[in-house]
């Protein structure tokens, strides 16, 4: 069983939430995805996290992860409970491994 990822900060900027973690999730080049289907064909932690995030909320339109930062775009804005939901997906991402 893996360890929980700590969310160090989250910040809403327009239709995006920027989540900073204590763990590196990708290389420094980063990975970006516009759908669960696009991400599910790729075997990286960034792609698997993007797939989990897309599946957790139908409103998510893009996920970009670079090192320990995840940027999630969502049409319609962000409410506290929605930010909490995506934060939980990120926080628990490594638990099954």
Secondary structure by P-SEA (a helix, b strand, c coil): cbbbbbbccccccccbbbbbcccccccccccccccaaaaaacccaaaaaaaaaaaaccccccccccccbbbbbbcccccaaaaaaaaaaaaaccccc
